[in-house]
Amino acid sequence: GEREFVALAVATENGGSPCGSCRQTLREFGADIVVLIADVTGECRETTIAELLPGSFSAMDLDSE
């Protein structure tokens, strides 16, 4: 499967953003992934995984010894 992402689009009836579990999974692919969130009226906002999941755990938190 894909391992590099530039952006991800999420469209829901009310413009809801990805859940915490999805945010963490996406974070494992990079903090700078752009997330476009849209609702059924066409309203759209742009954010990043880092903004949606501040202080997230990443591979950099693992002890490399």
Helices and strands as residue ranges (DSSP letters): E 7-11, H 20-27, E 34-38, E 44-48, H 49-52, G 59-61
